[in-house]
Amino acid sequence: MRAERERLEARMRQLQSSAHDISEERTNIERQADATARLVRSLDVQIGALEGEVDDATSSLILAQDELVIKRAMLQRRVREIYKRGPLYSLEALLSAQSFGALVARYKYLHLVTQRDRALVRRVELLNDQVSGTRTQLVRLRGEMELSREQKSEEERRLRELEDVRGRTLARVQQSARQTQARLLQVQRDERRLADLLATFEAERRRAAAARPNVPAPVSTLRTSDLGRLDWPVEGAILYRFGRVVNANNTTTRWNGIGIGAAAGTPVRSVASGSVVLAEAFGTYGQTVILSHGDGDFSVYGSLARLDVRKGQTIQKGQVVGTVGRTDPDLDAHLHFEMRPKGRAVDPLEWLRSRR
């Protein structure tokens, strides 16, 4: 019982630590999700502002396209006029002047026309580049903003799902902690109950002996010569040994008996003759049989699946008292076996025959 209590206390500390860690992790995830949600809302505002800029740019783009159409039409008309007059028209216009003044005036006019045509070509090229660049920039910027919003929305969804998973995990850990706490309290009650029960058996034995002073006291069926000679109550591997054991998490557990692993339903036999003083479910021990061998000597058979004896029944050595079961959820099916000469828990391996 002390071993069970220490194991449950260690488990309780571990669960409390896990619950604290998961709670902090869930809080951090919630903060990240809220921050991501704020970023998504900010991106929505930026996308809204960008839509306004897109509308303005679209209006400017439409005006530029309209101007581009007009300039191209003018340029096409100029090209047609130049084509109609031929490549030597400018030279003919200069040479047909009647005077030097007219020649200069015609040259100046042709120069201005050429500059205007050149400006028209540059304006068409500029408008074309402006329209193309603006369209490309708007498409790229809108794509980047939409991609960023989609990524942040996906991140928020993932964080919310992770928060939900951590919430369910925290609920399971808290439930497990409550169950472990309840089992720990039950173990403590069972420990006191077992101590009171053994004290009651010993007190009854002493009262009976005092009431009949002339009657020889019953001799225990357990003798010193039985040390290392008793048959095993069930054959199997030892899951845990008597005494203090250091667990993997550096906690210490004390076992009052040994755990003998065996398949569920395997018959369990008494190690010596005696009388049944307890045959019932005994808290965290599960279905339990306690045999009194006389003179305050007891043997305990716990974690049974079935009881094959009843209280007050006389038992012979090797008689089946029950079958192996599984009471501890953290251990495989096994028999919990204790030897208690004079009510004191000792290592059962000192009484059982050694294995070759």
C-alpha positions as CSV (number, residue, x, y, z in Angstrom):
1,M,0.0,0.0,0.0
2,R,2.9,2.4,0.8
3,A,4.4,1.5,-2.6
4,E,1.1,2.2,-4.3
5,R,0.7,5.5,-2.5
6,E,4.3,6.7,-3.3
7,R,3.8,5.7,-7.0
8,L,0.5,7.6,-7.1
9,E,2.0,10.6,-5.4
10,A,4.8,10.6,-8.1
11,R,2.2,10.2,-10.8
12,M,0.2,13.1,-9.3
13,R,3.2,15.4,-9.3
14,Q,3.9,14.4,-12.9
15,L,0.3,15.1,-14.0
16,Q,0.2,18.5,-12.2
17,S,3.5,19.5,-13.9
18,S,2.1,18.3,-17.3
19,A,-1.2,20.2,-16.7
20,H,0.8,23.3,-15.9
21,D,3.0,23.0,-18.9
22,I,0.1,22.3,-21.3
23,S,-1.9,25.2,-19.8
24,E,1.1,27.6,-20.4
25,E,1.5,26.2,-23.9
26,R,-2.2,26.7,-24.6
27,T,-2.0,30.3,-23.4
28,N,1.0,30.9,-25.6
29,I,-0.8,29.4,-28.6
30,E,-3.9,31.5,-27.8
31,R,-1.7,34.7,-27.7
32,Q,-0.1,33.7,-31.1
33,A,-3.5,33.0,-32.6
34,D,-4.8,36.4,-31.4
35,A,-1.7,38.1,-32.8
36,T,-2.1,36.3,-36.1
37,A,-5.8,37.3,-36.2
38,R,-4.9,40.9,-35.6
39,L,-2.3,40.7,-38.4
40,V,-5.0,39.2,-40.7
41,R,-7.3,42.1,-39.8
42,S,-4.5,44.5,-40.5
43,L,-3.9,42.8,-43.9
44,D,-7.6,43.2,-44.6
45,V,-7.3,47.0,-43.9
46,Q,-4.2,47.2,-46.1
47,I,-6.0,45.2,-48.9
48,G,-8.9,47.6,-48.6
49,A,-6.6,50.6,-48.9
50,L,-4.8,48.9,-51.8
51,E,-8.2,48.4,-53.5
52,G,-8.6,52.2,-53.3
53,E,-5.2,52.7,-54.8
54,V,-6.0,50.1,-57.4
55,D,-9.2,52.0,-58.3
56,D,-7.2,55.3,-58.5
57,A,-4.5,53.6,-60.6
58,T,-7.1,52.0,-62.8
59,S,-8.7,55.4,-63.4
60,S,-5.3,56.8,-64.3
61,L,-4.6,53.8,-66.4
62,I,-7.8,54.3,-68.3
63,L,-6.9,58.0,-69.0
64,A,-3.4,56.9,-70.1
65,Q,-4.9,54.3,-72.4
66,D,-7.3,56.8,-73.9
67,E,-4.4,59.2,-74.4
68,L,-2.4,56.4,-75.9
69,V,-5.1,55.7,-78.4
70,I,-5.3,59.3,-79.4
71,K,-1.5,59.7,-79.7
72,R,-1.3,56.5,-81.7
73,A,-4.0,57.7,-84.1
74,M,-2.1,61.0,-84.5
75,L,1.1,59.2,-85.1
76,Q,-0.5,56.9,-87.7
77,R,-1.9,59.9,-89.5
78,R,1.5,61.6,-89.6
79,V,3.1,58.4,-90.9
80,R,0.4,58.2,-93.6
81,E,1.0,61.9,-94.6
82,I,4.8,61.3,-94.7
83,Y,4.3,58.2,-96.8
84,K,2.0,60.0,-99.2
85,R,4.5,62.9,-99.9
86,G,7.5,60.5,-100.2
87,P,10.9,60.6,-98.6
88,L,12.1,63.6,-100.7
89,Y,9.2,65.9,-99.8
90,S,11.2,67.9,-97.2
91,L,14.0,68.5,-99.7
92,E,11.5,69.5,-102.4
93,A,9.8,72.0,-100.0
94,L,13.2,73.6,-99.2
95,L,14.4,73.9,-102.8
96,S,11.0,75.3,-104.1
97,A,11.4,78.4,-101.9
98,Q,11.4,81.7,-103.9
99,S,13.8,83.5,-101.6
100,F,16.4,82.9,-99.0
101,G,14.0,84.1,-96.3
102,A,11.3,81.7,-97.5
103,L,14.0,78.9,-97.4
104,V,14.8,79.7,-93.7
105,A,11.1,79.9,-92.8
106,R,10.4,76.5,-94.5
107,Y,13.5,75.0,-92.7
108,K,12.3,76.3,-89.3
109,Y,8.8,74.9,-90.0
110,L,10.1,71.5,-91.0
111,H,12.4,71.5,-87.9
112,L,9.4,72.2,-85.6
113,V,7.3,69.5,-87.3
114,T,10.2,67.0,-86.8
115,Q,10.5,67.9,-83.1
116,R,6.7,67.5,-82.6
117,D,6.8,64.1,-84.3
118,R,9.7,63.0,-82.2
119,A,7.9,64.1,-79.0
120,L,4.8,62.3,-80.1
121,V,6.8,59.1,-80.6
122,R,8.4,59.5,-77.1
123,R,5.0,60.2,-75.5
124,V,3.5,57.0,-77.1
125,E,6.5,55.0,-75.9
126,L,6.2,56.5,-72.4
127,L,2.5,55.9,-72.2
128,N,2.9,52.3,-73.4
129,D,5.6,51.6,-70.7
130,Q,3.5,53.4,-68.0
131,V,0.4,51.3,-68.8
132,S,2.4,48.0,-68.9
133,G,4.4,48.8,-65.8
134,T,1.3,49.9,-63.8
135,R,-0.7,46.9,-64.7
136,T,2.2,44.5,-63.8
137,Q,2.8,46.3,-60.5
138,L,-0.9,46.2,-59.5
139,V,-1.2,42.5,-60.4
140,R,2.0,41.6,-58.5
141,L,1.1,43.7,-55.4
142,R,-2.5,42.3,-55.3
143,G,-1.1,38.8,-55.6
144,E,1.4,39.3,-52.8
145,M,-1.2,40.8,-50.5
146,E,-3.7,38.0,-51.2
147,L,-1.0,35.3,-50.7
148,S,0.1,36.9,-47.4
149,R,-3.5,37.1,-46.2
150,E,-4.1,33.5,-47.2
151,Q,-1.0,32.3,-45.4
152,K,-1.9,34.2,-42.2
153,S,-5.4,32.9,-42.3
154,E,-4.1,29.4,-42.6
155,E,-1.7,30.0,-39.7
156,E,-4.5,31.3,-37.6
157,R,-6.7,28.3,-38.4
158,R,-3.8,26.0,-37.6
159,L,-3.1,27.8,-34.3
160,R,-6.8,27.6,-33.4
161,E,-6.9,23.9,-34.1
162,L,-3.7,23.4,-32.1
163,E,-5.2,25.4,-29.2
164,D,-8.3,23.2,-29.4
165,V,-6.1,20.0,-29.3
166,R,-4.1,21.4,-26.4
167,G,-7.4,22.2,-24.6
168,R,-8.6,18.6,-25.0
169,T,-5.2,17.3,-23.9
170,L,-5.3,19.6,-20.8
171,A,-8.8,18.3,-20.0
172,R,-7.6,14.7,-20.3
173,V,-4.6,15.4,-18.1
174,Q,-6.8,17.2,-15.5
175,Q,-9.2,14.3,-15.5
176,S,-6.3,11.9,-15.1
177,A,-5.0,14.0,-12.2
178,R,-8.4,13.9,-10.6
179,Q,-8.6,10.2,-11.0
180,T,-5.0,9.8,-9.7
181,Q,-5.9,12.0,-6.7
182,A,-9.0,9.9,-6.0
183,R,-7.0,6.7,-6.2
184,L,-4.3,8.2,-4.0
185,L,-6.9,9.0,-1.3
186,Q,-8.3,5.4,-1.7
187,V,-4.9,3.9,-1.3
188,Q,-4.4,5.9,1.9
189,R,-7.7,4.7,3.2
190,D,-6.9,1.1,2.2
191,E,-3.5,1.4,3.9
192,R,-5.1,2.4,7.2
193,R,-7.8,-0.2,6.8
194,L,-5.2,-3.0,6.2
195,A,-3.2,-1.9,9.3
196,D,-6.4,-1.8,11.4
197,L,-7.5,-5.2,10.0
198,L,-4.2,-6.9,10.9
199,A,-4.2,-5.2,14.3
200,T,-7.7,-6.6,14.8
201,F,-6.7,-10.1,13.9
202,E,-3.7,-10.0,16.3
203,A,-5.9,-8.5,19.1
204,E,-8.5,-11.2,18.6
205,R,-5.8,-13.9,18.7
206,R,-4.4,-12.5,22.0
207,R,-7.8,-12.2,23.6
208,A,-8.5,-15.8,22.7
209,A,-5.2,-16.9,24.1
210,A,-5.8,-15.0,27.3
211,A,-9.3,-16.4,27.7
212,R,-7.9,-19.9,27.6
213,P,-4.7,-19.8,29.5
214,N,-4.6,-23.6,30.0
215,V,-5.1,-24.4,26.3
216,P,-1.9,-24.5,24.2
217,A,-1.6,-21.7,21.7
218,P,-2.1,-22.9,18.1
219,V,1.2,-23.5,16.3
220,S,1.9,-21.6,13.1
221,T,2.0,-23.8,10.0
222,L,5.0,-21.6,8.9
223,R,8.3,-22.7,10.4
224,T,11.8,-21.4,10.2
225,S,12.6,-24.5,8.3
226,D,10.3,-23.4,5.6
227,L,12.6,-20.4,4.7
228,G,13.6,-20.9,1.1
229,R,11.4,-24.0,0.7
230,L,7.9,-22.9,0.1
231,D,6.3,-23.5,-3.4
232,W,5.5,-20.4,-5.4
233,P,1.8,-19.4,-5.4
234,V,2.0,-18.9,-9.2
235,E,4.8,-19.4,-11.7
236,G,5.9,-16.2,-13.6
237,A,8.4,-13.4,-13.9
238,I,8.9,-10.9,-11.1
239,L,7.4,-7.5,-12.1
240,Y,8.5,-5.8,-8.9
241,R,10.5,-6.8,-5.8
242,F,10.1,-6.2,-2.1
243,G,11.5,-3.0,-0.6
244,R,12.5,0.4,-1.9
245,V,12.8,0.8,-5.7
246,V,14.1,3.9,-7.5
247,N,11.8,4.6,-10.5
248,A,12.8,6.1,-13.9
249,N,11.6,9.5,-12.8
250,N,13.9,9.4,-9.7
251,T,11.0,8.8,-7.3
252,T,11.2,6.0,-4.7
253,T,8.6,3.3,-4.2
254,R,8.4,0.8,-1.4
255,W,6.7,-2.5,-2.0
256,N,5.4,-4.6,0.9
257,G,5.4,-7.7,-1.4
258,I,6.4,-8.9,-4.8
259,G,4.5,-8.9,-8.1
260,I,4.5,-12.2,-10.0
261,G,3.5,-11.8,-13.6
262,A,1.2,-14.4,-15.1
263,A,-1.5,-14.8,-17.6
264,A,-5.0,-13.7,-16.4
265,G,-6.9,-16.6,-15.1
266,T,-3.9,-18.6,-13.9
267,P,-4.7,-20.5,-10.7
268,V,-3.1,-19.1,-7.5
269,R,-2.2,-21.6,-4.7
270,S,-1.6,-21.2,-1.0
271,V,2.0,-21.5,0.1
272,A,1.0,-23.1,3.4
273,S,-2.1,-24.4,5.2
274,G,-4.2,-22.0,7.2
275,S,-7.6,-20.4,7.6
276,V,-9.2,-17.6,5.4
277,V,-9.6,-14.4,7.4
278,L,-10.4,-12.2,4.4
279,A,-11.8,-13.1,1.0
280,E,-13.2,-10.0,-0.7
281,A,-12.4,-6.9,-2.7
282,F,-10.0,-4.8,-0.7
283,G,-9.7,-1.4,-2.3
284,T,-6.8,-0.9,-4.5
285,Y,-5.6,-4.5,-3.7
286,G,-8.6,-5.7,-5.8
287,Q,-10.0,-9.1,-5.0
288,T,-7.8,-10.3,-2.1
289,V,-7.4,-13.4,0.1
290,I,-5.6,-13.2,3.5
291,L,-4.6,-16.5,5.1
292,S,-3.9,-16.8,8.8
293,H,-1.3,-19.6,9.4
294,G,-1.5,-19.3,13.2
295,D,0.5,-17.5,15.9
296,G,0.1,-14.2,14.1
297,D,1.6,-15.3,10.7
298,F,-0.2,-14.3,7.5
299,S,0.1,-14.5,3.8
300,V,-1.6,-12.1,1.4
301,Y,-2.8,-12.8,-2.2
302,G,-3.9,-9.6,-4.1
303,S,-4.9,-8.5,-7.6
304,L,-7.1,-11.6,-8.1
305,A,-9.6,-12.0,-10.9
306,R,-11.7,-14.6,-9.0
307,L,-12.0,-15.9,-5.4
308,D,-12.2,-19.6,-4.9
309,V,-12.4,-19.6,-1.1
310,R,-14.6,-17.9,1.5
311,K,-13.9,-16.4,4.9
312,G,-13.5,-18.9,7.7
313,Q,-12.6,-21.7,5.4
314,T,-9.7,-24.0,6.2
315,I,-7.1,-24.2,3.4
316,Q,-4.5,-26.8,2.8
317,K,-1.1,-26.2,1.4
318,G,-1.2,-25.9,-2.5
319,Q,-5.0,-25.4,-2.6
320,V,-6.3,-22.9,-5.2
321,V,-7.5,-19.7,-3.5
322,G,-8.3,-17.7,-6.7
323,T,-7.0,-16.8,-10.2
324,V,-4.6,-14.1,-11.4
325,G,-6.2,-10.8,-12.5
326,R,-5.3,-7.2,-13.2
327,T,-6.1,-4.5,-10.7
328,D,-3.3,-1.9,-11.2
329,P,-4.0,-0.2,-14.6
330,D,-0.3,0.6,-15.0
331,L,0.8,-3.1,-14.7
332,D,0.1,-6.3,-16.6
333,A,-1.8,-9.1,-15.1
334,H,0.0,-10.4,-12.0
335,L,-0.3,-11.7,-8.4
336,H,0.6,-9.4,-5.6
337,F,2.0,-11.6,-2.9
338,E,3.0,-10.7,0.7
339,M,4.4,-12.7,3.6
340,R,3.7,-11.2,7.0
341,P,5.1,-13.3,9.9
342,K,3.9,-11.8,13.1
343,G,2.0,-9.3,11.0
344,R,5.3,-7.7,9.7
345,A,5.9,-7.5,6.0
346,V,9.1,-9.3,4.9
347,D,10.6,-10.2,1.5
348,P,8.6,-13.2,0.2
349,L,11.6,-14.4,-1.8
350,E,13.2,-15.4,1.5
351,W,10.4,-18.0,2.0
352,L,9.9,-19.2,-1.6
353,R,12.2,-21.8,-3.0
354,S,14.9,-20.6,-5.3
355,R,14.6,-21.1,-9.0
356,R,17.2,-23.1,-10.8
